[in-house]
């Protein structure tokens, strides 16, 4: 599947999220380009991207920053670092 994401960097929020069939590259690209054109000259800090993934759940895992708050991401990373630091150190590979 192809997913269109419009994200407001300043606000840290998702503006638009849309799914397209895997074969709908031209339609998805047209919509992305139209959004980019609409944002020209606006005083917004928007990111418009097309991403491909097998499904929405996979996309939400690989591109979490578009779907979760900054504080949630920071807390998750902190928890992961704490868990990883509790693991015994691995020998260096030669």
Buried (B, 14 or more C-beta within 10 A) or exposed (E): BBBBBBBBEEEBEBBEBBBBEEEBEEEBBEBBEEBEEEBEEEEEEBEBEBBEBEEEEEBBEEBEEBBBEEEEBEEEEEEEEEEEEEEEEEEEEE
